[in-house]
Amino acid sequence: MPRHSTPLTEEKPSLKESLTSFLGEKPICAKDIPKLEEWPTFSGEREYNHIEFIRTIDMLKESFYMPDEIIVGKLHSLFTRTAKKWYYKMKQDHGKHDWPWWKSERITKWANNSWIFQMKNSFESAIFSSERDKPLPWFLKQKDRLSALHPHCHRGSYESKRAWHSGIKNSLGGLQKIKE
């Protein structure tokens, strides 16, 4: 239909309406998105930072209702050293993709069998020494290693198991009282 014959009553939706329909009832506000300096970086050279990086990006995405385009648009600035070289090569070979694709590719690249072996070995060989180590940093490093090896086990699952064991113990205690 020629442009001049478009009915005058047809109105285009505003940017706010478009964003609301795209994001649901939670429109994104650019000024609320953290500045680039506040985002984590990823070098691909630390023991477990790819897990923390992914968790942090997922948390930012959820907290600020960010579409994948914003996250993917920042990746070139968030990757450093080895990871940046990998990112540019992947971008050149595979083109444009959404955040879930990049997340999956990162896990494939950095959570390989060699990395898992190294993490398990580091965890199992770490021995606390009161002369050499401070308790809190040593414990947190071990916790991070476990979290990296078992990313689906989170505090809630530990709490649930403890509650379940506590419930069983209480139930058994009740049975003992009945027997007496």
N, C-alpha and C positions, 0 to 999 in steps of 0.2 A: 504494500500500500504506500503510495507516495507520501512524503512527509507533510506536505501542505494539506492533505485530506484527513489527517489524524483528527478525531473528534476533540473539541476543546474541553470537554468534561472529564477526559481521562487525566488523572494525576499520577505522577510517579511517587512511590513511597519515599519518605525522608530517610536520611542515613540512619537516624535513631530507630525508625521502624524496621529498616532492613537488618540492622544489627540485632534488634530484639527478636525478629523472626528467625534469624540465623542462630542466635545463641539461646533462644528461649526467653524467659523473663529476666535474665541477668545480663543486661548490656555491659559491654566492656568499656572501660574508661582508660584511655591511654596514659593519663597522668598517674593512675594507680599502679600501673605495671612497674615493677622494680627497675631501677636503672641498671645498665649493663654491668657496672662495677659490683653490683649486689648479687649477680648471678654466679653460680659456681663455674669453674673452668675444668677442663679435662685434658690431661697430657698423654694418657695412656701409659704412664711410666710408674705409677704408684701401685701399691699392693691391691687395693680394693676401691679406688676412687670411682670406677665406672658404675658401681652399684649406688654409691651415694649421689653421684651426678644424676643418674636416672631418677632416683627417688626425689631429689630436690626439684628437678624439672617437672616431674609429674605433680608434685605438690604445688608448684607455682602455677601450673596449667589449671589445676582444680581451684586453687584459691582465688585466682584473678580471672577465671573464665576465658583463658586465652585460646584462640584457635591455633591450630597447628602451624599456620602460615607465620605467625609471630615467632613461635619457638624455632622453627626451621630457619627462619630468616636471621636468627641470632647465632646459629651454630658455628658459622665461620669465625665469629669472634670468641666463642666459648671454647673451641678446641685450640690446643697449643702443641707445639713440638711434634712428637710422633703422631698424635691423634689428628693434628691439622693436616699433615701430609696424607694420612689415610682418608680423611674427609674429602680433600680435594680430588683424590684419585677416584673415590666412590662417586662423587658428584659428577665427575667427568664421564665415568663409565655407565652410570645408571640414571643420571638426570634428576629431575625434581621428584621428591617423595614427601610423604607426611611424617609426623613425629613417630607414630608407632613403627613405621618401616625403619627409620633411623635407629630407634631404640633396639629393635630386633637385630639389626646389623651390628650394632655395637656389642650386644651381648654375644653374638656369634663370634665376633673378632676377639673380644677380651675375656670372655668367660669360657675359654677353651680348656681342654684336659691338662695342658701344661700349667695354666694359671691355677686350676683347682688343686693340682698336686702341690704346687708351691704354697698355696694358702694352707692346705692341710698340714704340710710339713712345717711351716712357720708356726702354726697354732700348736701342734704337738711338741715341737722342740722348744717352745718358749717356757723357760723356767724362771719363776719369780725369785729375785734375790733382794733382800732388804738393804744390802749394802750398795747395790747397783741401781735398783729400780724404785721409782715412786709408785705406790700402790694404784692410785687412780689412773694415771696414764697407761700403766701396764694392763690394768683390767679393761679399760676402754679399747685398747688396741686389740685385745683378745675378743672382746664383744664385737668389734667391727669385723674381725676375721670370721667369726661365727655367722654374723649377719650376712656377710658376703657369700659364704658357702651355702647358707640356708636362707635365701631371701624371703621365702614365704612364711617362715617362722618369725612372728613378730611378738611384741610384748603381750598383746591380747591373747595369742595362742598359749603362751606360757601361763598367763593368768588363768585361762580356762582350764588348763591341765591341773594347775594347783587347786583350783576350786573343785574340780572333779575328784581329785585325790582326797581333798578335805571332806567332801561330801560322802565319799565311800567310807572314810575313817569314822566320820560321825555316825554313819549308818551302822557300821560294825560295832561301834561303842554302844549304840542303842540295843543291839542284839545281845551284847554281853550283859547289860543291865537286866534284860528279860530273863536270861538264863539264871542269874543270881536270884 
